[in-house]
């Protein structure tokens, strides 16, 4: 099975869903067992080695978004998130995008940026000396990673910039590193620390911070999709979505919530595949404010046929080797479910998921409102919170939906 366009996936039992995923991703029996276990795939012993002062583990739901066609390839997209309606919304957005060929996405090479803060120097002279010694600096940096050097990757560029601060002017030396299929934080930091003594020797100054930047503007991803005007709901709905987008693009209070919806999709995939979601969020929000005003991460317009056209551009620093992706068994399985062969391909999937999620959210807001669909899905959480056992939940949920009274108090009343 290679088609992610699966009818009524949400109506299947858990075992039926797992069978679909197993066949799609060719999972082994051992991998299936990890997915069926209730501990989230990680023991306390393993958690105790990952963080300090461990006392247990914390699990979140792992779901699969269907219907994704990205660069003419089908994907089942694993998503880890606690919020109802997100996975359903992403799947629905992907289903509409399929009508016009799915998502077209491109990703830059995996270039990480490391920064070295240099103090107490003559900045123009120091910049020239660093420029003249570029080859020596890069060779020293690359001596710290045999793996990247053998692959033709590693430190590629040295740039300098001057910044003004309340304490005076500072020289910032930036090391650009091709980290391949890794997120690249550790190797970038190692290289920055390795070349700092040489930079001090060249400039006569003092280096202070030596750290990568999570503002990954050398790792940009661009996603685009056409959403069929009839499937969207017609010309009026398309026009209302454009008005809703213009609201988000020109008002920071709306833009923050709008972009949070984008990141619902991006971060859910990041969680599933073991990425640094804090770095991804910080970078995306910085990029949203690059013009000096915080704006929408997505761009919406319509083509000459009246179809809705959406695009998303954001920096994404992700990896499929190293870090949690190599440690957490469920993260490894999720990467296998995706079938991605590179960090760039993973970034493409994440951007497409963010765009699909944003489409569904903005369409719901521009039509029936966000709460109708969201609260229907949230009803199951309320029934469980009221104390219902699994056999009682469906009946309570159905009654609350029929009555249009979806609340914890009503769930408790029905349970009594």
N, C-alpha and C positions, 0 to 999 in steps of 0.2 A: 504494500500500500504506500503510495507516494502523494496522494491528494489530501490536502489539509481542509478541503471544503467538505466537512462532515455534517450531515443533516442531524439536527436535534441531539447533538452531543451531550447537552446538559440533561437530557431525559434518560440517558443511559445509567445503569448502575455503576458503582465504583469499579467492579471487576470488568465490566464491559468497556469502560473508559481505559482502564489499564491495558486491556487486550489491544485496543486501538493504538495506544502509545507504543506498546511493545512491538507490534508489527511495523509501525511507521519508522521507529528508530532502531529496530532490530536489537532490542535489549536482551541481555542474558537473564537466566533464572536468578542469578545472584543479584543483579541490578533490580529486578522486579521485587525481590525480597526486601531490599533496602527501601523501595518506594512503599511497600506494604507495612513496614514497621511503623510503630507509633511514636518513636523517639526522635523523629526528624533526621534520622541517619547519623547522629553523632552521640557517642557515649560521653558520660561524665569524664572518664579518663582522658579522652581526646580533648574535651573542652578545657580540662584543667591544664593542658599543655599549650592551649591557644591563648588564654588570658590569665591575668593575675587574680588571685582571691576568688576563684570559681566556687560556686555553691550549687550549680545545677545547669540545666539547659532550658532554652525557651523556644518553643515551636510556633511557626506561623503556617497558615494554609498554603499549600502548593497546588495550583491549578494549571490548566492548559488552555491557551487561547487558540481557536481554530480559524480557518479560512485565509491564512496569510499567504499571499503570493508576492514575493519580493525578488525583483530582478529575474522574473520568470522561474523562480524556484519556490516550491511549496514548503511551508514550515508549520509545525506545531510549536507554539511558543510557551514555554514554561514561565509561570509568573508566581511570585511569592508576595502576597499582600493580605492584609486583614480586612480591607474595606470592601463591602458588598458592591456589586455592579461593575467593578472595574474590568474584570476578565470578560464578562458578558459584553460590555461596551466595546472593548478592543476587538472582540470577535465579530461583533456586528459591523463596526467600522471597516474591518478587513473584508467582510463579505460584500459590502457595497463597493469598495475599491476594486475588487476582483472583476467587476463588470467591465471596467475600462482597462483591464490589464494589470491590476495590482499596483504595487509600490515600486518606484524607481529610486534607488538609493546609491549614493557614492560616498566613499570614505577616504580621507587622506592616509598617507603612511603614518606609522605609529611613532611620531617624533615627540619625545618628552623634553621639557625645558627645565634645566637646573639653574639656580641662581646663586651667585657668590657676591656677598656684600663686602666692598673694599673701602676702607676708611683711611683718612689722613694721607691723601696722595694728591699730586698734581694731576688732575683728571685728563687733560688733553695729552700730556706726555705719557701717562700710564696707558691710555687707549692705544697710542701708537706702538708702545713696547709690546703690549699684548697682541696686537695685530701682527707685528713682526715675528712673534714667537708662536703663532697659531699652530704650526705643524708640531712643534715640541709639546705644546699643551694637549693637543688632541692625541698624540701618541702616548703620553702619560695616562690620560684618561682611559684610553682603549686597552692599556696594559692591565686594567682592573677587571676585564671581562673577556676571557678567552672564547667563551661561547658566542658572544655577539660578534667578535672580530672574525671568527671562522665563518660566520654566516654573511659576512660583508656588511654588517650593521655596526652599531656602536656610535661613539661621539663623531659628529659630522661637521658641526659649525661652532664658532665662538663669536659672540657679538657683545658689544658694550653699550651701556647707556648711562646718562647722568640724571640723577633725580635730586630735587630740592626738598629739604626737610627742615623742621624747626632747629635742628642741630647743625645745619649746613648742608653742603652738597655731598652726595655720595656717588661712588662708581659702582654700578651693578654689572657684573660679568655674567653672561648667560651662555650656558653650555647646552647645545641642542643634540639630543641622543636618539638615534633610531633604535628603539627597544624591541622591535619585532612583534611577536605575539604576546608579550608580557605587558602588564600595566606599567611596570618600569620604575616604580618609586625607589626601590632599594638600590638598583644599579645606578640610577641617576644620582642619588645621594652619595653613594660610594665614590663615584667619579668626581663629584664636586669637592668632596673632602680631600681626595687624592691630589687634585691640581692646586688646591689653595696655597700650600707652601711655595709652589713655583710662582704663583701670581704675586704673593708677598715679596718674593725675591726680585721679580721683574719690576714691580712698582715701588718697592720700598714702603708699602703701606701695611695695613693690618686687615686681615679678613675676619669677618664676624660670622654671619649666618651663611651656611652652605647647605642648600635644601632645594628640592624640586618645587616647581610651581604647579598647583593643581588647575591653574587656568590654562587649559590644554588647547590653545588656539592653533597649534600645529597638528591637531588631530580632529579636524572638523568633519562632520557628517551632514549630508544633505539628502533629505527624503522628499519625494513628491508623489502625489496621487490625484487622479481625476475621479470624482464621485458623481455618478450618473444623476442628472437632474431629476429624472422621474423616480429613481430609487430614493433620492434625498427627500422628495415630497413635492416637487414642482417648483415653478419659478418663484412663488411667494416665499417658500421656505428657504430657497437659496438666497434670496435677497435679504431675508431676516437674519440668516447666518452671517452674511457679510456685515450687516449693521452691528450684530453682536460682536464680531471680530474687531470692528472699528472702535467700539467701546473699550475692549480690552487693550487695544494698541495705544490708546490715548488717555487712559486713566490708570494710575498705578494700583489703586485699590482693587480694580477689576483684573488688572494684568497679573497680579500675584496669584489670585485664585485660578485664573485661566491657565497660567503656567504650571500651577500645582496639578491641574488635570493632565497636562502633557507628561509631567514627571510621574504621575500615577502609573502610566504605562512603562516609561523608561526604567524607573527604579524597581518596579515589580520584576522585570527581567534581570536587572542588575542583582537583586536579592537572590533570585533563583540560580544565577550562574557565579555567585561568589565575588562580585565586584565591590569596589569601594564606593558605596552609595553616597557617603558624605562628600567625597571629592567631586562626584558627578553633579550633585545638587549645587554645590558652591560654584562650580565652573559654569553651569547652565545659567544660574541667576546673575553671575557677573556678566555673561555674554548678553543677557537680556537688557542689561543697563549700559551697554557699550556706547550708545549714542549720547549718554549723559542723562537720559530718562529711561526708567524701567518700562519695557514694552513687551508685547507679545513675542514669544519665541516662534510662533507659527505665522504664516502669511496666507490669507485666503482671498481669492478672487474668482471670477468665472470666465470660461472660455467663450468663443464666438457661438458655440451651440447652446450656451446657457448652463453647461455643467459646472459644478463646484470644483474648484482646483485648490488643493491645499499643499503647502510645503513647510518643512521644518528644517532649520539649520541650527546646530549646536555643537560645542566641543564635547567629545566623548573619549575619555581615557579608560580603556578596558583591556582585559587580557584573557587568554585561554590557557596560558601556562604560568606557573608560579602562584604564590599566594594561596588564598582559600580555594581557588579553583583546582588546586592539586591536592588539597587536604580533605575537604569535605566531600564525602561520597555522593551526597545528593546533588551538590553543585556539579560534580563530574558527570553524573547521569543527565542532568539538565542540559549540559553542553552537548552531550551525545544526542539527546532528543532533538536539539536544534540542528545538529549535523553541521555546525560551522567549522570551517577549516582554518580560519585566521581571526585575529583580533578585529580586523576591518569588517569581516563578515558579521561578527557578533554586534559590532557597532551599528551596522546597517539594520539588523533586526530590531535593535533597541529603538532606533530612530523611527522606523516604520510603526512600531507599537505605540510610541508616543504620539505620532500623527493620527493613527487610527483612534486612539483614546480621545484625543482632542476633538476630532470630528464628531464622535458620538456624544460627547459632553456638550459641545456648543450647539449641536442640532437639538438635543433634548431641551436645553435652555431656551432655544428660539421657538420651540413648539409647545410641548405639553408641560414643560418645567422639569427640573431635575428630580423632584421628590417622588413623582409617581412610580417610575421604574425603580429608583433607588430604594424606596421604602418597601416595595414588594419583596425585594431581595433581603432587605434588612429585617423583615418580619421573622425569618428563621432565627436570626440572632436573638430577637426579642423573646420568641417562644422558648428558646434554650435558656435564656437568662431568667425566665419566669419559673424554670425548674422542670419543664416538660422533658419526658424521656423521648428517645428517638421515634418510638411508635406513635407518640402523641403530637409531634411537631407538625406534621403535614396537615392534620385536621385543624389545628389551631391557626396555622398560617392561612389556610383556605378560607376559614370563617372570617378572619380579620380582613382579608382582601375583599371578600364579598360585601362586608359591611363598610368597607373603606374606613375602618377604625384600627389603624396599625400603631399600637403603643404597648409599652410594658404593662401598664395597668390593665388593658384589655386582655392581654395574653394571660395575666394572672387570673382574671375573672373567668376566662374560658377554661383554664386549667382546673380551677376550683369546681 
